[in-house]
Amino acid sequence: MEFLDPLIKGKLIKRYKRFMADVELENGDVVTAHCANSGSMKSVNEPGSEVWISPACNPDRKLKFTWELLRVGDAWVGVNTAHPNKLVFDAIADGTILELQGYDTQRREVKYGKNSRIDILLENADGTKCYVEIKNVTMKRNLDRSEPAEFPDGVTARGAKHLVELTDMVAEGHRAVMLYLVQRNDCDAFNLARDIDPEYGNAYDKATAAGVEVIGYTCKLDEKEINITHRVEALG
């Protein structure tokens, strides 16, 4: 996925009200960017960090920029949670995600479960279905290369609900997959942050025991593009 317009480099002043971030540009101007990330952004919201923002395509939008990337040491991190579904959709279509090949069609945002929408639904003409839920992973509390990224970065009752609904799909005879997309290029595995949300960990254990599959993939990122590259180990 290439960025439509060149990204603009800046320095993070602060992230606040969940969806706003003040950024100082290289020319000294300060702008407020939209932060498309509802999580706590633990480990990726340090004031003074190098950040990259994109200009808004819509001239009438109130916030004229969107926070896209962050540099943590030498690592690039993608913080925009609007991208993972498209990234995964494209990576299935081009054959990068091997585990999700062999289906006739794929659709995004399909209604299912209890008033929910599945991120991607894969289907065959014979009625075979695979429900794919996608989670964006950005947190890494230990920056050693050998250490994993972690999810979640905050308590997520919604995330636990998704695990329950995937379990329900397995009970109905369908395939269900939780795909964790690690949007950072400094780790080869991810793990659950059970200390942050024990209930999510419990839901994860019940879901995997019931047959929900877990897949992790990571990305190559820079100021020009983000692309899914290869599978990473899911430690659980």
C-alpha positions as CSV (number, residue, x, y, z in Angstrom):
1,M,0.0,0.0,0.0
2,E,1.6,3.2,-1.2
3,F,0.8,6.5,0.5
4,L,-1.1,8.7,-2.0
5,D,0.8,11.8,-1.1
6,P,4.3,12.3,0.4
7,L,4.3,12.0,4.1
8,I,5.4,15.0,6.2
9,K,8.0,14.5,9.0
10,G,7.5,16.0,12.4
11,K,8.0,15.6,16.1
12,L,5.2,14.5,18.4
13,I,4.2,17.0,21.0
14,K,1.4,15.0,22.6
15,R,-1.5,12.7,21.8
16,Y,-4.8,13.6,23.6
17,K,-8.5,13.1,23.5
18,R,-7.7,9.7,21.9
19,F,-8.1,10.9,18.3
20,M,-5.9,14.0,18.3
21,A,-2.1,14.6,18.2
22,D,-0.2,17.8,18.1
23,V,2.9,17.6,15.9
24,E,5.7,20.1,15.4
25,L,6.8,20.2,11.7
26,E,10.4,20.6,10.7
27,N,9.8,24.3,9.8
28,G,8.6,24.9,13.4
29,D,4.8,25.0,12.6
30,V,2.5,23.1,15.0
31,V,-0.4,21.2,13.5
32,T,-3.1,19.0,15.0
33,A,-3.4,15.6,13.2
34,H,-6.2,13.0,13.4
35,C,-5.1,9.9,15.3
36,A,-6.9,7.0,13.8
37,N,-6.2,4.7,16.8
38,S,-8.6,4.2,19.7
39,G,-6.1,2.2,21.8
40,S,-3.9,3.4,24.6
41,M,-0.9,3.5,22.1
42,K,1.3,2.4,25.0
43,S,5.0,2.5,23.9
44,V,4.3,4.4,20.8
45,N,3.1,7.8,22.0
46,E,6.3,9.3,23.6
47,P,6.5,13.1,23.2
48,G,9.5,14.1,21.1
49,S,9.2,11.0,18.9
50,E,9.7,11.3,15.2
51,V,6.4,11.0,13.5
52,W,5.1,11.1,9.9
53,I,1.7,12.5,8.9
54,S,-0.3,12.5,5.7
55,P,-2.2,15.5,4.3
56,A,-6.0,15.0,4.2
57,C,-7.5,14.4,0.7
58,N,-10.7,16.1,1.7
59,P,-10.1,19.9,1.8
60,D,-13.2,20.3,4.0
61,R,-12.0,18.0,6.7
62,K,-11.5,19.8,10.0
63,L,-8.2,18.1,10.8
64,K,-5.9,18.6,7.7
65,F,-3.5,15.8,8.6
66,T,-3.5,12.1,9.8
67,W,-0.8,10.5,11.9
68,E,0.5,7.5,10.0
69,L,3.9,6.4,11.3
70,L,6.3,6.7,14.2
71,R,10.0,6.0,14.6
72,V,11.1,4.1,17.7
73,G,14.8,3.9,17.5
74,D,15.5,2.4,14.1
75,A,12.1,0.8,13.8
76,W,9.1,2.0,11.9
77,V,5.7,1.6,13.5
78,G,2.3,2.0,11.7
79,V,-0.2,3.6,14.1
80,N,-3.1,4.2,11.7
81,T,-5.7,1.5,12.4
82,A,-7.7,2.4,9.3
83,H,-5.1,0.5,7.2
84,P,-4.9,-3.1,8.5
85,N,-8.1,-4.4,6.9
86,K,-7.1,-3.2,3.5
87,L,-3.5,-4.5,3.9
88,V,-4.8,-7.9,4.8
89,F,-7.4,-7.9,2.1
90,D,-4.7,-7.1,-0.5
91,A,-2.2,-9.6,1.0
92,I,-4.9,-12.4,0.6
93,A,-5.6,-11.3,-2.9
94,D,-1.9,-11.3,-4.0
95,G,-1.1,-14.6,-2.3
96,T,1.1,-13.3,0.5
97,I,-1.0,-14.8,3.3
98,L,-0.7,-18.4,2.4
99,E,-3.0,-19.7,5.1
100,L,-6.0,-17.9,3.7
101,Q,-5.8,-19.0,0.1
102,G,-8.2,-21.2,-1.8
103,Y,-11.4,-19.3,-1.5
104,D,-13.6,-18.1,-4.4
105,T,-14.5,-14.7,-2.9
106,Q,-13.6,-12.3,-0.1
107,R,-15.7,-9.5,1.3
108,R,-15.1,-6.8,3.9
109,E,-17.3,-5.6,6.8
110,V,-20.0,-8.4,6.5
111,K,-22.6,-8.5,9.2
112,Y,-22.5,-11.6,11.5
113,G,-22.8,-12.7,15.1
114,K,-24.5,-10.4,17.6
115,N,-24.7,-7.0,15.8
116,S,-21.1,-7.2,14.6
117,R,-19.3,-7.1,11.3
118,I,-16.5,-9.4,10.4
119,D,-13.4,-7.7,9.0
120,I,-13.1,-10.2,6.1
121,L,-15.4,-13.1,5.0
122,L,-13.9,-15.7,2.7
123,E,-16.3,-17.9,0.9
124,N,-16.5,-20.8,-1.6
125,A,-19.4,-21.6,-3.9
126,D,-20.2,-24.8,-1.9
127,G,-21.0,-22.6,1.1
128,T,-17.6,-23.0,2.9
129,K,-16.8,-19.9,5.0
130,C,-13.9,-18.5,6.8
131,Y,-14.4,-15.6,9.2
132,V,-11.3,-13.4,9.6
133,E,-11.0,-10.8,12.4
134,I,-7.9,-8.5,12.3
135,K,-6.1,-6.8,15.2
136,N,-3.5,-4.1,14.8
137,V,-0.4,-4.7,16.9
138,T,1.9,-1.8,17.8
139,M,3.0,-2.2,21.4
140,K,6.5,-3.4,22.3
141,R,7.6,-2.7,25.8
142,N,11.0,-4.3,25.5
143,L,12.9,-3.0,22.4
144,D,15.4,-5.8,22.2
145,R,15.0,-7.4,18.7
146,S,14.5,-10.8,20.2
147,E,11.5,-9.6,22.2
148,P,7.9,-9.8,20.9
149,A,5.3,-7.2,20.1
150,E,2.3,-7.4,22.4
151,F,-1.5,-7.1,22.2
152,P,-3.7,-5.6,23.6
153,D,-2.2,-2.2,24.8
154,G,-5.3,-1.6,26.9
155,V,-8.4,-3.3,28.3
156,T,-10.6,-4.3,25.3
157,A,-14.0,-5.8,26.0
158,R,-14.8,-5.4,22.3
159,G,-11.8,-7.5,21.4
160,A,-12.9,-10.2,23.8
161,K,-16.4,-10.1,22.3
162,H,-14.8,-10.7,18.9
163,L,-13.1,-13.9,20.2
164,V,-16.4,-15.1,21.5
165,E,-18.2,-14.5,18.2
166,L,-15.4,-16.3,16.3
167,T,-15.9,-19.2,18.7
168,D,-19.6,-19.2,17.8
169,M,-18.7,-19.5,14.1
170,V,-16.5,-22.5,14.8
171,A,-19.4,-24.1,16.7
172,E,-21.6,-23.6,13.6
173,G,-19.1,-25.5,11.5
174,H,-17.2,-22.6,9.9
175,R,-13.5,-21.8,9.9
176,A,-12.6,-18.7,12.1
177,V,-9.2,-16.9,12.2
178,M,-7.9,-14.2,14.4
179,L,-5.2,-12.4,12.5
180,Y,-2.8,-10.2,14.4
181,L,-1.0,-7.7,12.1
182,V,2.2,-6.4,13.6
183,Q,2.7,-3.0,12.1
184,R,6.3,-2.6,13.2
185,N,9.6,-4.0,11.7
186,D,11.6,-4.8,14.8
187,C,10.2,-8.1,16.0
188,D,9.6,-11.7,14.8
189,A,6.9,-12.7,17.2
190,F,3.9,-11.3,19.2
191,N,2.5,-12.3,22.5
192,L,-0.5,-11.4,24.6
193,A,-0.2,-8.7,27.2
194,R,-2.1,-10.7,29.8
195,D,-1.0,-8.4,32.6
196,I,-2.9,-5.5,30.8
197,D,-6.1,-7.4,30.1
198,P,-6.5,-10.8,31.8
199,E,-10.0,-11.2,30.5
200,Y,-8.8,-10.9,27.0
201,G,-6.3,-13.6,27.7
202,N,-9.0,-15.8,29.1
203,A,-11.2,-15.2,26.0
204,Y,-8.2,-16.0,23.8
205,D,-7.5,-19.3,25.6
206,K,-11.2,-20.4,25.3
207,A,-11.3,-19.4,21.6
208,T,-8.2,-21.2,20.6
209,A,-9.2,-24.3,22.6
210,A,-12.5,-24.3,20.7
211,G,-10.8,-24.2,17.3
212,V,-10.3,-20.5,16.5
213,E,-7.0,-20.2,14.5
214,V,-4.4,-17.6,15.3
215,I,-2.1,-16.2,12.6
216,G,0.4,-13.4,13.0
217,Y,1.9,-11.4,10.1
218,T,4.3,-8.4,10.0
219,C,5.0,-5.5,7.7
220,K,7.7,-3.7,5.9
221,L,7.1,0.0,6.5
222,D,8.7,3.3,5.6
223,E,7.6,6.8,4.7
224,K,6.5,5.7,1.2
225,E,4.6,2.5,1.7
226,I,3.4,-0.3,4.0
227,N,3.3,-3.9,2.8
228,I,2.6,-7.2,4.6
229,T,5.7,-9.4,4.2
230,H,5.8,-12.6,6.3
231,R,4.3,-14.7,9.1
232,V,5.5,-14.1,12.7
233,E,5.3,-16.5,15.6
234,A,2.2,-16.3,17.9
235,L,3.4,-17.0,21.4
236,G,0.0,-16.6,23.1
